[in-house]
Amino acid sequence: MSHELDCRGQVCPRPIIELAKALPSVAVGELLAVVADDPAARHDVAAWCRMRGQEYVGEELTADGVARYVVRRTS
C-alpha cells in the first residue's frame, strides 16, 4: 500500500475527514488506505469516493482483523 491512515478508535466522521485531508498528498493513480474499526466507515468511504470522483477499490482486512478501505486517487 502506498499510503495508509490508521483511524482505529475514531468514529464517524473522523475517518472521512482524515481521508479528505490526506488525499492531496497522494499522487494521482496511487492508493490510499483507511484502516478503521468504526462500522460506519464501510459505507462512508465508498460514498465519499462516489461524491468526490475517486475510485473505491474495495475492502480487505489487516493482520489484526480490522477493515482496510482502499481508495485510488483519480484526480
C-alpha positions as CSV (number, residue, x, y, z in Angstrom):
1,M,0.0,0.0,0.0
2,S,1.4,3.4,-1.0
3,H,-0.3,5.3,1.9
4,E,-2.2,4.2,4.9
5,L,-4.2,6.0,7.6
6,D,-4.7,4.4,10.9
7,C,-8.1,5.5,12.1
8,R,-8.7,2.8,14.7
9,G,-10.8,4.2,17.6
10,Q,-12.1,7.1,15.6
11,V,-15.8,7.4,15.0
12,C,-17.7,9.0,12.2
13,P,-17.0,11.4,10.6
14,R,-13.3,11.4,11.7
15,P,-12.0,8.7,9.3
16,I,-13.5,10.6,6.3
17,I,-12.1,13.8,7.5
18,E,-8.7,12.2,7.7
19,L,-9.1,10.7,4.2
20,A,-10.0,14.1,2.8
21,K,-7.0,15.7,4.4
22,A,-4.6,13.1,3.3
23,L,-5.7,12.7,-0.4
24,P,-3.9,15.8,-1.7
25,S,-0.6,14.3,-0.6
26,V,-1.2,11.2,-2.7
27,A,-0.2,11.2,-6.4
28,V,-2.9,10.6,-9.0
29,G,-3.1,6.8,-9.6
30,E,-1.7,5.9,-6.2
31,L,-3.6,4.1,-3.4
32,L,-4.6,5.4,0.0
33,A,-5.9,3.0,2.6
34,V,-8.1,3.9,5.6
35,V,-7.9,1.4,8.5
36,A,-11.0,1.9,10.6
37,D,-12.9,-0.1,13.2
38,D,-15.9,2.2,13.1
39,P,-18.7,0.2,11.3
40,A,-19.9,3.3,9.5
41,A,-16.6,3.6,7.7
42,R,-17.6,0.7,5.4
43,H,-20.3,2.8,3.8
44,D,-18.8,6.3,4.4
45,V,-15.6,5.7,2.4
46,A,-17.4,4.3,-0.6
47,A,-19.9,7.1,-0.6
48,W,-17.2,9.7,-0.2
49,C,-15.4,8.3,-3.2
50,R,-18.6,8.5,-5.3
51,M,-19.2,12.1,-4.3
52,R,-15.6,13.1,-4.8
53,G,-15.0,11.3,-8.1
54,Q,-12.3,8.9,-6.6
55,E,-12.1,5.2,-7.2
56,Y,-13.2,2.9,-4.3
57,V,-11.0,-0.1,-4.8
58,G,-12.5,-2.2,-2.0
59,E,-12.1,-3.6,1.4
60,E,-9.6,-6.0,2.9
61,L,-8.5,-7.0,6.4
62,T,-5.4,-6.0,8.2
63,A,-3.3,-8.7,10.0
64,D,-5.2,-8.0,13.2
65,G,-8.6,-8.3,11.5
66,V,-9.5,-4.6,11.2
67,A,-11.1,-3.4,8.0
68,R,-8.9,-1.5,5.5
69,Y,-10.7,0.5,2.9
70,V,-8.7,1.2,-0.3
71,V,-9.1,4.3,-2.4
72,R,-7.3,5.1,-5.7
73,R,-6.8,8.9,-6.3
74,T,-8.1,9.6,-9.8
75,S,-7.9,13.4,-9.9
